[in-house]
Amino acid sequence: DFSKLPASVAVLVTARPEVDVRRKLAPLRPTVLDAEEYASECARDVDVYLRHVLTPHIQDERRLSSTVKAVTAKSDGLFLYLHFVREKLERGDVDVDMLPDGLGGVYEGELKRVLGDNGLGDKESESRRVVEAVIAAPMPVHVTDQLPGLSNVAVDSVLDILDKLEHLLPVRDDDCVHVFHKSFSDWVTREGHQLSKLEKYKWSHFMVDLEVANRRLASACAESLMPFLNEDADRFESDRHAIDAFRRAGVVDDARRLAAPGEYASRWIVTHLLGAGGSFGDAALAVVCSLRFVVERAKEMDTLIADVALVPRADLLREVLVRSRKARSDWLFEELWQRLLGFSEARGTADVYRLAIDARNKARAELMISARAACLAPAGSPVRSVLRGHVGRVNGVATYLTSNGDPRVVSCGGDETIKVWDPITGGDALLVLTGHSGEVTGVATYVLNDDPRVVSCARDWTICTWDPSADGDPLVVLKGHVGVYRVTTYVAANGDVRVVSCGHDKIQIWDPGDDGDALVVVNHPYVDAHKPRWFLGVTTFVTSDDKVRIVSCGAEELRVWNSRGDALLLLEGHAFSNTSGTFDAYERIPLSDLGEILYVEDVTTYVASNGEMRVVSCANDGTLLVWDPIAGGDALCVLWGHAGRDEETGPYSSILYDASISSVTTYVTSTGETRVVSCADDKTVRIWDAVEGQERFSNHHLLCIPLEVECKALCVVDTNDSRILVFGHADGSVTYWDIL
């Protein structure tokens, strides 16, 4: 809350020298005052205060000076001690020789007064257990709701003990027990003091061992959590392992009658396990890697991340939780297993690996329910059908309607073929088009005189036009674009169809009915020979005044062109690998610093709810960016969340790179809402909300679909009564998904 104060009143003064206090204050850049420099001032203040307090009781100057000197020596310069002296004087006790030595003497005397010379008693006394619970608890505990369970002492006895200790452990208006002053905690735990065995024995009746206290509180928390973890222990190994870890470490105390409240137990058990040390500390890793525990604590993700950060060997889990902390709670399972599984296996972290496996099983078990509620409507299976036919990966998919209104899907792949499918009935390919002598890298469709046409491009550097209703050779073969990689189409203002191709260093516009040269050739604007000059994707749209615009993407940027090949806009924003997992609190690292080149892999368009055109691009920096292709400027929205892999060091790396997103498309729901669909090399397809005005950086995807095989291309089929999402996979298969 301090950071929220206006600068004019944000003044904080503390005399606490502890390391943890200094660490917490470090972000405020405090001014540290030198105690030695101000020692004389402090001594003068003590002298002035004591003379003010003692003068009404001691008139003789010599006696007053000697009393001030004696009390000063006993006080160690602490004004809290002087406060006790003033109280004694007000009760008429002015015998300086009887004053205790320092604050420790004050506290010892108070404990003897209310509890007897035996102080807190032996290690199992109720007074000791109550004081231990209050001192070791990281927050004030409620008198009746929490303290009995934590101390394993009945409520009536707790109230009686606190009544005696009201000066040291007062109960305030919130009905919680507070420590009178931090100095009492420091004294009773001997914080900062290295005591010998003899000293520990001497002070044992007036001393709280924090490790012992944390062991008691950890047992109280474990007693509460055991039934909770046991609910799904037959299904999830991570929960069973946490229970077993409690038993192996001796955390579970069979003699305990009372347990900590569930909310306290889940929030603070990690703190107490680590505070107890030894085998209890080892159990902390098993707890934070329990699926039930993580899902329960994820309601307050920041505190969970803070706890996990303290647990040894849990650094991977912390990284993943940081990256997933803004994910919708019902998709946390998806986030966990996809980000954790391979990394935990590579690092040999068994506890984290168990959590990843359980999260994956939970996600798969609930995929049907979740998918139905979000976007997909599976009937008996989340996948409508799987079609196999290509040898090698599928590079592109497109769709069209026959003259009868029947939907068709066109796919192209590394086997140099184009295949036509019926997405409704499934089955084998209706038609296989052959004619290219190289891998077919892109496919698109258009309509000519009510008849569908297919356009393809391949690594034989040709662009072919096909009639998908008849087997045979291509209708037209266009040559002259070396390095062609992708194609798309548009209808010119005069009604003529045009094909736009992109690839190595050029964009070209063609007449698909004429096998002559390209109508327009646009050279890549880069002049630096060291920068890649690839155009990797291309799409088109029509402005409100019926002008055609072409959007290209490639290395480091997007560009908007008119149909004459004039560059209109440069859009830049994909430039980073999000190794930190968030955009609002952590610095993003340029890909160039990681030795990588940024590639904007694909681009598509949609019409926003306000009627304005939008462009969506995806890249190997793991983000999708939404742009205004008319006004230009920075991206309107950044969508992120795909987990990634480092291909340099193997399938997984200790650094969580974002995935390379290979394809993006959009569709409109039956209620008129736009959805963005993306696929990446993390073997997931994600569906996003494209609502205007959402937070600029968002990983709030509506649905994450885990796949067995990586998806390389996407398209949406519109039928009379439904929409079908089409995935083209790396193993040559094509899968169909129903969309509500």
N, C-alpha and C positions, 0 to 999 in steps of 0.2 A: 504493500500500500504506500510505502514511503515514496516510491518512484512516481506515484500519481500526484504528489503534491506540487503546487507551483514552485518554481525556483526561488521565489522571494521568501517563502516560509519553510523551505525544505532544509531544516537545520537539525542535525542529529549529533548528539554528544554522548559518548560512552567511555567508561573507564575499564572496559573488559579487555584484557590483553591476550585472551586465548587465541590459539591458531585458527580454530574454526570460526570464531567471531571475525577475525581479520579477513579470512577468506570470503565470508559472506558479504563483508563490507567493501571488498576490493573493487567491485564494479562501480561503486560510488566515488572512487578515487579520493579517499579521505585524507585529511591532513593529520599526521601523527605527531602528537606533542611529545617532546622529550621530558620524561619524568624528572630526570636530574636537573634539567633547566628550571623546572618549576617547583623543585623540592622546597626551596626557601619560602616561596609563597604559600605552599601547602602548610608548612610548619607554622607560619605566621597566622594563617586562618584558624588552625587548631588552637593556638594560644589565645587568640581573640575570642573564639567561641567558648572555650573553657572558662576564661575569666568572666565572661558574661553570665555563664550558668552558675559558677561557684561563688561569685561575689555576694549574692544575697545570703549565703550560708557561711561564708568565711570572710570576716572583715580584716583580720590581721594580714598585712601585705606579705610578710615573710612566710607565714603558713600557706597563704594563697599561692605564692610562687612555687613552693615546694610541692603542693598538691597538684598544681597544673603540670609540673614536670613529671610527677609520678604517674598521673593519669595518661599523659601523653605517651610515656614509655609503654604503658599497658595497651594503649589503643592502636599502636602501629600506624598512627596517622589516619585511621578509618573513622569517618564521621558516624557510621552506623553504630560503632562501639560507643561513641560519645552520646548517641541517642539513648542507649541503655543506661549510661551513667546519669543522664538527666532524669530518666524515669525513677531511678533509685533515689536520687536527691529529692524528687517530688514526694516520695514515700517517707522521707525523713532519714534515709540511710546515707550518711556521709563518711563512713569509715573507709578511707581509701585503701587501707591494708587488706580489707575484705573483698575488694573488687577483683573479679576474675582476670586472668591474663588473656587478653585478646578475645576476639569473637568466639574462638573455640571454647574458651573457658565459660563464656556466657551460655553457649548452646549446651555444653556438658552440664552446667548447673541447672538449666531448665529441664533437661531430660531426667536428671536425678530428682528434681523437685516433683515432677508429675508421675514418673514411672518407678522411682526408687533407685537405690545405688547400683542395681543390676542393669540399669539403662534399658536397652532394647531387648535384653534377655538372650536366651540361647537361640540357635539358628532356626528353631521351629516355633518360637513363641509367636503368638498372634500379633503382638505389637510390632515385632520385627517384620513380619510378612506384610502388614499394612504399610509401614514406612517404606519398605523396599519397593512395593508396588507404586507408591506415589512418586518416589525418587526416580525409579527406572522408567516410568511411563514417559513417552516423549511429549505428552500433552496433559493438561489437567484432566483428571478422571472423575466421572460422576460418582457421587457418594454411594447411591443405592443401586444404580443400574450397572456400573462397571467395576467399582472397587472390590465388592465381595467376590466376584468371579476371578478377578486378577490375583487377589491375595489368598483365596481359598479360605476366607473367614466369613462367618455368618454376618448378616446385616446388623443385628443388634450389637454384636461385639465391635464391628467397624465403627458404629456411631459412638460407642462408649470410648474407644481409643482416641478417636478424633476430638472428642469433647475434652480429653485431657491435653491433647497436643494443639489446642486451638491457636496458641501464640506462634507455633512453628509451622503448623499445617492448617491454615485457616480455610473454612468452607465459605465461599463467597456467594453472591446473589445468584450465580448460575448453577448453584448446587454442585459445583465441582471443587475438588480439593486442590489448593494451590500451595506452593512452597513460599513461606514468608519472604525469603530472600535467597538469591542464588548462592550466597556465601554459606548458607546452611547446607545446601546440597554439596558444595565443595568440601565442607568440613566433614560431613557425615560419610562421604565416600572417599575422603582424603585425596581428592582430585589434584593431580600435579605433584603429589608427594610419593617418594620412593621409600616405603617402610620396610624395615627389617622384620623377620619372623617374630622377634621379641616384641617389637612395637605393635605389630598386628595383633599379637596375643593380648598385649596390655590394653589396646583400644577395642578389642573385639566386641564388647558390649555396647560400644558407642560408635560403631562403624558398620556401614552397609557395603558389602562386596557387590559391585555392579554386575560382575559376571554371574554370580549366584542369583542376583535379582532378575537378570535377563533370562536365566534358565527357567525360573519359576514362571515368568510371564510368557515365555515361549511355550511352555507346557500348557498354560491356560489357553493360549491361542490355538495350539494344536488340538486340544480336547474339543474345542468348538468347531474346528475345520474338518476333523476326521469324518463325521457323517456327511458333510457337504462334498468332500472329495470322493467318498465311497459311493455316491449316487450313480456315477457313470464309470466306476472303476472296472467293471466287467467289460466295458467297451473301449476304454482309452488307457493305454499303457502308461502314459505320462501321469495320470492320476494315481494308478496303482503304485508307480514308482515313488511318488511323493509320500504315500502312506507308508510304504516299506522303509523309506528314508527316515521318517519319524521314529519308527520302531527300532531301526538299527542304531540310531543316534541316542536312543533313550529319551527322546523328547516327550513321548507319551508317558504320563504318570498315572499308573493304575490306581494309586491311592487318592488321587485328587477327587474331591466331591463336587466342586464347582468349576465352571468354565467361563472364559471371557465371552462377552457378547460377540455375535457373529461379525458385526460391522467393524468393531475394534480389532478382532482377530485377523480378518483379511487385510485390514489396512496396516497393521503394525507387526505381524508375525516375522516378516523379513528383518526388521530392525532388531527385534529381540533375539532371533536366531544368530545374527551376526554379532550382536553384543555379547552373547553367551560364549561365542568362540568354540574352538575344538570341533567335536563331531556335530554339535548343533549348527555351527557355521557351514559345515559341509551339506547339511540338509537344506540350507537356503536355496541352493541351485536347483534342487529337485522341486521345491515349492514354486519358484518363479517359472519353471518349465512345465508346470501342470496346466493342462488345457482349461479345466474348470476355474482354476485360480486366475489365469490370465484373462479369461473372458469376463469374470466377475470384476476384477480390478480395472479392466479397460474402460469402465464407466467414468473413471477419473484417470485418463491415460497419462497425464503429466506426472502424477504421483507414482504410478506404476513404473514409468521410465526412470524416475529418480531412484526408486528402490532397486531396480534391476542394475542400474549403474554401479551400485555398491557391491554387488555379488560377484565374486571371482569367477572367471570363465564364462560370464554371461554377456560379454561385450557384443557378440553377434546378435543376440536377442534384443539388446538395447538399440542397436543400429536399426533393426527391422521395425521395432516399435516406434522409433522416431519417424521413420518413413511412413508408417501406417496410422499415425495418431489421428489423422483427420478422416480416415475411412469410415464409412457408415458401419455402425455396430453389427448389422446383420451380414456384412461382408468381411468381417475381421478374419474369419476362418480362411477365406480365399487369400487374403493378404499374407497371412502367416505362413501357410504352407508353400505358397509360390515363392516367397522371398527367402524362406528358411531352408527348404529341403536340401537343395544341392549344396548350399554353403555349409550347413551343419555337417553334412556327410564328408565334405572335403576337409573340414577342420577337425574332424574326429570328436565333435562335441556330442556325446551320446544323449545327454539330457535334452538338449535343444533338438536333436534329431527325432527323439520320441515325440516332442511337441509338434514338430512339423508333420510327422506321419498322422498323428491324431487329428490335427487341423485339416489335413487333406481328406481323411475319412469322414470327418464331420461335414466338410463342404460338399463332398459327393453325396452324402446321405440327404442333405437338405437342398441340393441343387434343383430338384423338381419343384419344391415348394417355392423357393426363392425366385427361380426363373419365371414361374407362372405369375408371381406377384409383380415382377419388375417388367419384363419385356417379352420373354419367350413363352410360348404355349405348347410344350411338348405333349404328345399323345402316346403314352406308354414308354417313351424314351425322350431325353432332351434333344436328341438328334432325329430329325424327320427321316432322313435316309443318307446312306453313304454310297457313293458311286465311285468305282475304281475303273480306270481305263488308261490313264497316262503312265508312261514309264519315265520316271524323273519327276521333278517338282512341277506344280502348276504355277505359271508365271502371271496369268491374268484371267479374269472372268468378266463377262458382260451379259446383258440380257436383252431380249426383244420379244414382241408379240407377233405371232403369225397373222396372216390375213383373216383367220378365223377367230382371232383373239386369244389363242392359246399361248401361255408363256413358254419361253425357251431360255436355256442357259448355254452360253458359249464359253469354252475354256481353251486355253492354249498352254503348252508346256515344253519341257526340254526334250521331248521325243519328236519334235519338228512337226507336230500335228495340231489341228484345231478340232475340237469335238463339240457336238451339239447334243444337249440333253433335255429331257422332259422333267422339270422339277416336281410336277404333280404326281406322276405315276412312278417316277424313279426308273430303275432298270438300266440296261446297257445304253451306250450312246446311240442316238438316232442316226447320227451322221459323223463320219470322220473325214475331214478335209486335209488332203496332203498336196504338197507342191513346193513347200519351203525346203531348202537344203541346209538349214541351220536351226538352232533352238528358236522357237517362237516366243518372243518376249512380251508382246502386247497385243490386245484385241479390243475392238470397239464395234458398235453397230450403228446403223442409220436406216431410214426408210426412204425408198425411191418409188414414187408412183404406187404407194400402198404395199409395196413388196419390201421385205426386210433384206438388208445387206450386212455382211460382216467384213470388217477391215482388220487385217493382221500385219504385224511387222516381225522380222526375224533377224538372226545374226548372219544371214546371207545378204544382208543390207537391201532387202526388198520389202515393199509394202504391197500386199495383195488384197483385192476386193473379191468377195465370194457371194454366191447365191446359196444361202443355207437350206433352201428347200430342195436342192438338187445336188447330187454327187457329181464330181468332175473337177476340171482344172479351174483355177481362178479366172474371173471375168477380166480383170485388169491387173497387170503387174507394173508397179511404179519403182523405178530405179534411180539412184543418184544420191541417196542419203546414207553415207557411210557412217556406221555406228548407230543406226536408228535403234531406239530402245522402247518407246511408248508411242501410242497413237490415240487420237480422239477425233470427234467430228463435230461440226456445227452447220447450221443452215444460214446462208448469207441473206442479206436483205432482199435480194432478187429471187430468193427461193432455191438457189443452187446449193448443193451439199458440198462441203469442203472437209478434207481430211488434214489434220495437223499432226505432224510427226516431230518427235524430239529425240535427241541422242547426243552423241559426241559433238560438241561445239556448235551445233546448229539446231534451229527450229525451221521446219519447212511446211508450207501450205500447198495442198494439192487438189486437183480436180479428180475425184475417184473414178470418173467415167472416161478419163483421157490418160493414156499411158505416156504422155509427154513429160516435159520437165516440170519442176515445181513452179508454182505461180509466184510464191514469195519465199525467199531464203533469208533467215535472220542469223547472223553470226554471233557467237558468244561475245559479250562485251569485255571479258577479261583479256588483258594484254600481258599479265604476268605469267610467264611460262611455267612457273612453279606452282601455280594454282590450278586445280582441276577444272576443266571446262565442260563438264558433263551437264546435260539437261536430263534429269531422271524422271520427271513427271510433267504432264501437261493436261490442262482442262480449259473449258471455255464457258463464258456466260454472256448474256445479252443485257445491256443497260436499260434503264427506264426509257431512254430515247432511241431504243432499237439499234444500238451500236454493239458490234461483237467485240468482246475482249478475250484475250488469251492469257492464261496464267501458267507460268512455267516454274519449275522448282529444280534445284540441283545443289551443287556445292555451295554451302554457306548462305543461300538466299533464295527469295522468290522474286519474280518480275512479272509485271502486267504490261501487255502489249496490245496494240490495236491490230486489226486484220491486215494492215499494210506492213506490219513488222516494226512499227515505231515503239520504242520503249516509253511507257507512261509512268510507271511506279517501280520503286525498289523497296521490297519488304524484307527487313532483317530482324531477327530475334532468336532464331534457333542458333545457339552458339555454345551451349554449355552441357557438361555432364553433371547431373545432379547427385554427386556422391554424398551429400549431406542429408538428403532425404526430404528437404523442405525448401520452400522459396521465401517464406516470410521471416525466418529466423536464422538461417544459415547461409553462408556465402557459397555461391555456385562457382564451379571451377571450369575455366575454358577447356574445351576439348583439345585445343592445341597444346595446352600444358601437359596433357596426358599422352601426347604423341599421336593423337587421332585427328582425322579430318571430318568436319561436319558435312553430312549429306542430308538434305531435305528430300525424303524418299518419294513422297506422293502428295497430291493435292486434289481437293474437290471443292464443290460450291454448294450453297443452299440459300434460300430466301428467308430472312429473319422475319419475326412476327410483325415488325414495323414496315415490311415490304422492301427493306434494303438488302442488297446482295452481301453475302459473306463467303469468305474463303477459309477452308480448314486445311492446314498442312501438317505433316508428320515427319519426324526426323530420327536420326540415330542418336540424338541426345535424350531420347525417351519422352519427348513432349509432343503434344498437339497444340497448335496455335490457331486461334480464330482471328481473322483480319477483316478490315473494311477495304475492299479492293478499289473503291472509288476515292475515298478520302486519304487512304494510306495511313502512315503513322505507325505507332507501336501496336503490338498485338492487343486485341480487345480482351482476350482470355487465354490462359495457359492451362491446358489439361495435362495432368501427369499422374503416374501411378504404376505404369508397367515396370516390373522388376527386370533386372538385366544380368548379363553375363559378360565376362571378359574373355574374348576368344584368344588373347595372347597367351594367357597362362593356363588355359584349359577351359572346361565347361563352366567353372565357377572361380571367383576370385574373392579375396578377403575384402576388397573394396566393392561396394554394392553399386556397380554402374547401372544406369537406367537401360532398359532394353532398346534395341533398334526397332522402331515401328516401321513396318514395311508397307502398309496399305491403310487407306482411310476412305470411308464412304459415309453417306447420310441417308436418312429416310424420314418420312413424316408419319406420325402415328394417326390412328383413326380419330383422335381428338385434336389433330392439327399441331401437335408439338414436334419439333425437330429433334432427331437423335443423331449423334455422331457415333460411328462404329470404327474401331481401330483393331489391328492385329499386330503382334510383335513377336520377337524371337524368345520371349519368356513363355511361349506356348499358351497364351491366353488371347481371347478376344474380349474387348471391353466396350460397353455401350455407355455413352455419356449424354447428359442433358445439355442442350445448346441454348438454354434460356439466357436472354440478354440480362445484364445487370447483376449476375452472380459475382462472387468474389473473383478477382482477376486470376489468382492462382488457385486451382481447385483439383483435388483428386477424388471428387465425389462422383465416381462412376456409378451408374444405376445397376450395372450387372457386370460381373467378371466371369467369363466362361473358360474354365480350364480345359485344355485340349491334350490329347495324347500325342498329336503330331502338330508341328508348327504350321500356322496358317500364313500364306504368302500373299493372298489376294482376296478381295471382298467385292460383293455387289448385292443389290436388293432387287428381287423380282416382285413386281406388282401384278396381282391377279384381280379378277372381278370381286372377290370377297375376302382376300387375305394378302399378306405380304410374306415373302420368304427371304431369309438371309442366306446367302451362298458363301461358303468358305472354300477356297482353293488351297490345298495343303502341299507340304513339301514332299510327301510320299507319292504324289500323283493322284490322290483321291479328291473328290468334291463332296462336301456335306451340305445338307439343307436344314435350316432351322425355321420354324414358324415364328412369326412376329405378331403380337397383338396389335 
